[in-house]
């Protein structure tokens, strides 16, 4: 067959292909629409309560989308590679949805390569609010991400490496969430300016929850209820400021905070039931900082700890100094307790901030104050001396009362005898005396 004949066939097939309607995008889904700013906006209704976001095929996300905004859906699912080729995407926002599923590599935004038109675009801002996240798969969020904010949500399970190899992150904030199931190494190998874990409930904080994460400005954990923190739960370097405050923690394993800081570390207003040996040993300051600025401060301020021993407060003395401004040992004061904490009291120069529960008064008192008032050689036996003295006084008083009563009774038993010569005799005993009577003469 000649080339002109082939050419007519190709033209005919091309025309047939163009005549077919183009496959619809998610903009034509019942629950979604696209506005003039190329934003995909999905607002679910009772008749259309499910949204599936996919990279290709019918009802795919259009390539020019700048935002994906979903609200009020029964089910929202991001399929794998949903945003991989969306070079202009800047926002993923999911709110008030009952079941959110983020598949493996669903929000994987690779580097933009050599495209000069897109290189200056910021990464994706990911916002999930007031929703239930059934699962965040492995490597679900990767690449160019500007910020991650998850708030007021329930998270049933997060797989390993869910947030990993991120580029250009400025802020990660997890606020008031209920974490049900967490694998290890969820946040893995990236740099961010701030990492904030605020409020909410975590049943078990696994080892390497954060692993090889660099936080260049602020690391903050505030107001979180944690039942158990495993060793090396946080492996973080470079923060200029570390604030761990107002948390309620069941058990802190040894070395649970493995944080190498560039500045001071504050551990304030926390209530902890069990503090294991070496719980603070993972805190340190970077050598390049201490070589210039000297040792950095680890401040323990106004914390309440119940099951605690002196070895729980062991810390890195090479790079840090510890200051105890308020540490309430939720244990009854005793001289034995003071002996147990003697070395800590000495190291802290008296440790006026170390307190125990004084049951006689019903409040916490400084342990050194208790020692001064109750634990001297004489003071330790003070109450024994008092008790013995009271007993001796009671015995003396009882004997005195006995003899007084006896004397009064004896007075009542005395008998008066009147003799013929008119004299009166008072005797202590009554005797029967037989006397002879002579005849009287009556010589007148």
Secondary structure, DSSP 8 states (H G I E B T S, - for coil): --HHHHHHHHHHHHHHHHHS----BGGGSTTEEE-TT-EEEEE--SSS-EEEE-SSSTTB--TT--EEEEES-SEEEE-TTTTTT-TT--EEEEES-SEEEE-TTTEEE---TT-TTTTTS--EEEEEES-EEEEE-TT-EEEEEEEEEEES-EE--B-TTSEEEEES--EEEEES-EE--B-S-SEEEEEEEEEEEESSEEEEE-TTSEEEEEEEEEEEEES-EEEEE-TTSEEEE--SEEEEES-EEEEE-TT-EEEEESS-EEEES-EEEEE-TTTTTT-EE-HHHHHHH--EEEEEESEEEEE--GGGG---TTTEEEEES-EEEEEE--HHHHHHTHHHHHHTTT-TTEEEEETTTTEEEEHHHHHHHH-SHHHHTHHHHHHHHHHHHHHHHHHHHHHHHHHHHHHHT-EEEE-TTS-EEEESS---------------
